[in-house]
Amino acid sequence: ANEDGDIYGDACDNCPYVINDGQEDNDNDQLGDVCDEDDDNDDILDVVDNCPFVANSDQANFDGDGIGDACDGDDDGDGISDGVDQCPATEVGVIVDVNGCSGEQLVELACPCDGDWKNHGKYVSCVAQTAEGFIAAGLISESEKGDIV
């Protein structure tokens, strides 16, 4: 028998009541994607799953763009692809440089808190000078510098 009229008989059809000539089965559960309500088997129905073809039962979505982090190419929404983003968890909405880092993150990279500082004054000086350079580059405001320092 061939209930749906596609090219597969019911015995070999992974979705015998809906036409699906390609027989796509993303999660390999023997149920064709066109009639599978959970295509990634993460226990989240596709109609509400923010990443329906990649398992992500936690539905994490760091940047709130509606695309789950498991299938979002830019988790923090800063316009820099995750594969090249040097600061992949930048706070949403802040200005970033071409590497995806905010001014605050760049200060931390230039002057790491756990660095080998001769004394506290050397660390504070590094932070202040670095932050001043980022003001000049337009990456942070004077107010943000004050918060960072």
Summary of the structure (lengths in Angstrom):
residues: 149
radius of gyration: 24.7
end to end distance: 74.6
largest distance: 82.1
contacts: 397
relative contact order: 0.08
helix: 26%
strand: 0%
